[in-house]
C-alpha cells in the first residue's frame, strides 16, 4: 500500500487498520478499538460551520459625495 495523500486514502487506511486489529485482537492487546473507532468517526464527521460576523455597513458609491 502506498502512503495516503488524500483524506479518503487516510480513511481507507484507518479502516483497514481497525479491521486488522479486530481480526487479530490477541496480537494487539494494547490497542483500544473503541477509541480508534471513535477517533475515525470524529475524523469523518465534518466540523460545524461557523457563521461569519456581519459585515460593516458602508455607503454605496451611488450615494457617495465628494
GUKEKE-955132 format. One record per residue: x negated, y, z of N, C-alpha, C in turn. Coordinates in steps of 0.1 Angstrom, whole numbers, plus 2048, in hexadecimal, padded with zeros to 3 digits. Layout:
N
REC   n_xx   n_yy   n_zz   ca_xx   ca_yy   ca_zz   c_xx   c_yy   c_zz
REC      X      Y      Z       X       Y       Z      X      Y      Z
...
END
This chain:
66
REC   n_xx   n_yy   n_zz   ca_xx   ca_yy   ca_zz   c_xx   c_yy   c_zz
REC    7F8    7F4    800     800     800     800    7F7    80C    800
REC    7FB    816    7F8     7F3     823     7F7    7F7    82C    803
REC    7EF    836    805     7F2     840     80F    7FE    847    80C
REC    808    849    815     814     850     812    812    85F    811
REC    816    865    806     814     874     805    822    87B    806
REC    82D    875    803     83A     87C     804    841    877    810
REC    84B    87F    814     853     87B     820    85A    86E    81E
REC    85F    86B    812     865     85F     80F    85C    853    811
REC    84F    855    80D     846     84A     80E    842    848    81D
REC    842    852    825     83F     851     833    84A    849    83A
REC    857    84C    836     862     845     83C    862    836    838
REC    85E    833    82B     85D     825     827    852    81E    82F
REC    847    824    831     83C     81E     839    841    81C    847
REC    847    826    84D     84B     825     85B    856    819    85D
REC    85F    818    853     869     80D     854    862    800    852
REC    858    7FF    84A     851     7F2     848    849    7EF    855
REC    843    7F9    85B     83C     7F6     867    845    7F1    873
REC    851    7F8    874     85B     7F4     87E    860    7E6    87B
REC    862    7E3    86F     867     7D5     86B    85C    7CB    86F
REC    850    7CE    86C     845     7C5     870    843    7C3    87F
REC    844    7CE    886     844     7CE     895    84F    7C5    89A
REC    85B    7C7    894     867     7BF     899    865    7B0    896
REC    860    7AD    88A     85E     79F     886    853    798    88E
REC    84A    7A0    893     83E     79A     89A    83C    7A0    8A7
REC    847    7A2    8AF     846     7A9     8BC    83C    7A3    8C5
REC    83A    796    8C5     830     78F     8CE    822    794    8CB
REC    81F    798    8BF     812     79C     8BB    810    7AB    8BF
REC    81B    7B2    8C1     81A     7C1     8C5    822    7C4    8D1
REC    81D    7BE    8DD     825     7C0     8E9    826    7CE    8EE
REC    81D    7D7    8EB     81D     7E4     8F0    825    7EE    8E7
REC    82A    7EA    8DC     832     7F2     8D3    840    7F4    8D8
REC    844    801    8DA     851     804     8DE    85A    806    8D2
REC    861    7FC    8CE     86A     7FD     8C2    875    807    8C3
REC    87B    808    8CF     885     812     8D0    880    820    8CE
REC    875    823    8D3     86F     830     8D2    86B    833    8C3
REC    866    829    8BC     862     82A     8AE    86F    82C    8A6
REC    879    824    8A8     886     826     8A1    88C    834    8A3
REC    88B    838    8AF     891     846     8B2    889    850    8AC
REC    87C    84F    8AC     873     859     8A5    875    859    896
REC    877    84E    890     87A     84D     882    887    854    87F
REC    891    851    887     89E     857     885    89D    866    886
REC    896    86B    890     894     879     892    88D    87F    886
REC    883    878    880     87B     87D     875    884    87E    868
REC    88E    874    867     896     874     85B    8A2    87E    85C
REC    8A5    883    868     8B0     88C     86A    8AC    89A    868
REC    8B3    8A1    85F     8AF     8AE     85C    8B1    8B8    868
REC    8A8    8C1    86A     8AA     8CB     874    8B5    8D4    871
REC    8BC    8D9    87C     8C7     8E2     879    8C2    8EF    873
REC    8C9    8F5    86A     8C5     901     864    8C7    90D    86E
REC    8BD    915    86F     8BE     921     877    8C4    92C    86F
REC    8CE    933    874     8D3     93E     86D    8C9    94A    86E
REC    8C9    951    863     8BF     95C     863    8C6    968    869
REC    8BF    971    86F     8C5     97D     875    8CB    986    86A
REC    8D5    98E    86D     8DB     996     863    8D1    9A1    85E
REC    8D2    9A4    851     8C9     9AE     84B    8CD    9BC    84F
REC    8C4    9C5    851     8C8     9D2     855    8CF    9D9    849
REC    8D9    9E1    84C     8E0     9E8     841    8D8    9F3    83C
REC    8D7    9F4    82F     8D0     9FF     829    8D9    A06    81F
REC    8D6    A13    81C     8DE     A1A     812    8DB    A14    804
REC    8E6    A14    7FD     8E4     A10     7EF    8DE    A1B    7E7
REC    8D8    A17    7DC     8D1     A21     7D3    8DB    A2B    7CE
REC    8E7    A27    7CB     8F1     A30     7C5    8F4    A3B    7CF
REC    8F4    A39    7DC     8F7     A44     7E5    8EB    A4B    7EB
REC    8DF    A48    7E5     8D3     A4E     7EB    8D1    A5C    7E6
REC    8CF    A65    7EF     8CD     A73     7EB    8BE    A76    7EB
REC    8BA    A7F    7E3     8AC     A83     7E2    8A9    A8E    7EC
END
